[in-house]
Amino acid sequence: MGLGNAYNGLVQDNIAFIKQWNWQNFANYDFSLQGGHNISLMAGMEYQYRKYQDVYAGAFDFVSSNFQNILDGTYTDHSTGGTMNARGFRSFFGRVNYNWNNRYLLEASFRADSYSGFGKSHQTGYFPGVSAAWRIKEEAFMSDIEVMNDLKLRGSWGIVGNGNVEPYASRTLYAGGQYANLNGLSMSQVGNDNLKWERVEKN
């Protein structure tokens, strides 16, 4: 026996709508200087928006098992509901790469990410990163060593962010509530305006 047996017949219809767009722009510029200096520049921006809405309707206690659609109207009780939320994300980012004769390499990057789910004063997080590398195989003393194609020593440091929170996680929310036979509003979530990006340092 399924769940519907306890309700004398149960039918549920669900529908969801998602509106989402992502806009990215970035530019690159590469140039070289005398003496083997090579520089690459990149700058960009990104915008994201997502709106989600779902609606459901349920009916139970059907007069006959021959009727299996809500539109038949052959039920004595029903339930309805749904959810809706929206969130936005914005990012500005840049990167500089430098190398000398493809032997000594440096990279610096920076991004500023903003997410609507955090408190108003903490929506933007800043995340820098740097790295350096030495291609040892390009040195003259490695020219006669043929047992390896490449040998590189590399180190890096950076800060990454985690913004995996619900769209309204920082806000105080209210929902419909009932006290006895009276309808009204009740608090469904206590807001936290200090909610902000999680920052993790990585080497």
C-alpha positions in Angstrom: 0.0 0.0 0.0 1.3 3.4 -1.0 1.1 6.8 0.7 -2.2 7.6 -1.1 -4.0 4.7 0.7 -3.8 6.7 4.0 -5.5 9.7 2.3 -8.1 7.7 0.4 -6.4 8.7 -2.8 -3.6 11.4 -3.1 -2.6 13.4 -6.2 0.1 16.1 -6.3 1.0 18.4 -9.2 4.3 20.4 -9.1 5.7 22.9 -11.4 9.0 24.9 -11.2 10.2 28.0 -13.0 13.9 29.1 -13.2 15.1 32.3 -14.8 18.8 32.6 -14.9 21.4 34.5 -16.8 25.2 34.9 -16.7 27.1 37.8 -18.3 30.9 37.8 -18.6 33.3 40.3 -20.1 37.1 40.1 -20.1 40.1 41.5 -22.0 43.6 40.2 -22.5 46.7 42.1 -23.5 50.1 40.5 -24.1 53.4 42.2 -24.9 57.1 41.7 -24.7 60.0 44.0 -23.9 63.6 43.8 -24.9 65.7 41.5 -22.8 63.3 38.6 -22.7 60.6 40.2 -20.5 57.1 38.9 -21.4 53.9 40.3 -19.7 50.3 39.2 -20.0 47.4 41.2 -18.6 43.8 40.2 -18.0 40.8 42.0 -16.6 37.2 41.1 -16.5 33.8 41.2 -14.8 30.9 38.8 -14.3 27.2 39.2 -13.4 24.9 36.4 -12.4 21.2 36.4 -11.6 18.9 33.5 -10.7 15.2 33.5 -9.8 13.5 30.3 -8.7 9.8 29.6 -8.1 7.8 26.5 -7.6 4.1 25.9 -7.0 2.4 22.7 -6.0 -1.2 21.6 -5.5 -2.4 18.5 -3.8 -5.8 16.8 -3.5 -6.9 13.8 -1.4 -9.9 11.9 -0.3 -11.2 11.1 -3.8 -14.7 9.8 -4.2 -13.4 7.0 -6.5 -10.1 5.5 -7.7 -11.3 6.1 -11.3 -10.5 9.8 -10.8 -6.8 10.6 -10.7 -6.5 14.3 -11.7 -7.0 17.4 -9.6 -8.9 19.0 -12.4 -11.6 16.3 -12.0 -12.7 18.1 -8.8 -13.7 14.8 -7.2 -12.0 15.3 -3.9 -13.0 16.7 -0.6 -9.8 18.2 0.6 -6.7 19.9 -0.9 -3.4 21.6 -0.1 -1.4 24.3 -2.0 1.9 26.0 -1.5 5.3 26.8 -3.1 8.5 28.7 -2.7 10.3 31.6 -4.4 13.7 33.2 -4.1 16.2 35.2 -6.1 19.9 35.8 -5.8 22.6 37.9 -7.5 26.3 37.6 -7.9 28.9 40.2 -9.2 32.6 39.8 -9.7 35.5 42.0 -10.8 38.8 40.2 -11.4 42.3 40.7 -12.9 45.6 38.8 -13.4 49.1 39.8 -14.3 51.6 37.2 -15.6 55.3 37.9 -16.1 58.1 35.7 -17.2 61.7 36.3 -18.2 62.9 34.1 -21.0 60.2 31.5 -19.9 62.6 30.7 -17.0 61.4 32.8 -14.1 57.6 33.2 -13.8 55.5 35.4 -11.6 51.7 35.7 -11.4 49.5 37.9 -9.3 45.7 37.8 -9.3 42.9 39.6 -7.5 39.1 39.4 -7.5 36.3 41.2 -5.7 33.1 39.0 -5.4 29.7 40.3 -4.2 26.8 38.0 -3.3 23.3 39.2 -2.3 22.9 36.4 0.3 25.2 38.1 2.8 24.6 41.1 5.1 24.4 44.5 3.4 27.8 45.5 4.9 29.5 42.2 4.1 28.3 41.3 0.6 31.7 41.9 -1.0 34.8 39.7 -0.4 38.4 40.4 -1.6 40.6 37.5 -2.7 44.2 38.0 -3.7 46.7 35.4 -4.9 50.3 35.2 -6.0 52.6 32.5 -7.3 56.2 32.2 -8.5 58.0 29.5 -10.5 61.5 28.6 -11.6 61.8 26.5 -14.7 65.0 24.7 -13.8 65.1 22.8 -17.1 65.7 26.1 -18.9 69.0 26.7 -17.1 72.2 26.1 -19.0 73.4 23.5 -16.5 70.4 21.4 -17.4 70.9 21.5 -21.2 72.7 18.2 -21.3 70.2 16.3 -19.2 67.8 14.4 -21.4 66.0 12.1 -19.0 63.3 14.8 -18.3 61.4 17.1 -20.5 60.7 19.7 -17.8 61.6 20.5 -14.2 59.9 23.3 -12.4 59.9 24.6 -8.8 56.7 26.4 -7.9 55.2 28.2 -4.8 51.9 29.9 -4.4 49.7 31.7 -1.8 46.1 32.9 -2.0 42.8 33.4 -0.3 39.7 31.7 -1.7 36.1 32.4 -0.6 33.1 30.2 0.1 29.7 31.8 -0.5 27.5 28.7 -0.3 24.6 30.1 1.7 20.9 30.4 0.9 19.7 33.5 -1.0 18.1 35.1 2.1 20.3 33.6 4.8 21.2 37.0 6.3 17.6 38.3 6.5 14.8 38.1 9.0 11.9 36.3 7.3 8.2 36.2 8.1 5.6 33.7 6.9 1.9 33.2 7.2 0.9 31.8 10.5 -2.3 30.9 12.4 -3.2 31.4 16.0 -6.5 29.6 16.9 -8.8 30.7 14.0 -6.9 34.0 13.3 -4.5 34.4 10.4 -1.4 36.5 10.7 2.4 36.6 10.3 5.0 34.8 12.3 8.8 35.0 12.2 10.3 32.0 10.3 14.0 33.0 10.4 16.1 35.4 12.5 18.4 37.4 10.4 22.1 37.8 10.8 23.4 41.0 9.1 27.0 40.0 10.0 26.9 36.9 7.7 29.8 37.2 5.3 32.2 35.3 3.0 34.2 32.4 4.4 37.9 33.1 3.6 40.4 30.3 3.5 44.1 30.8 3.0 45.9 28.3 0.8 49.6 27.8 0.0 
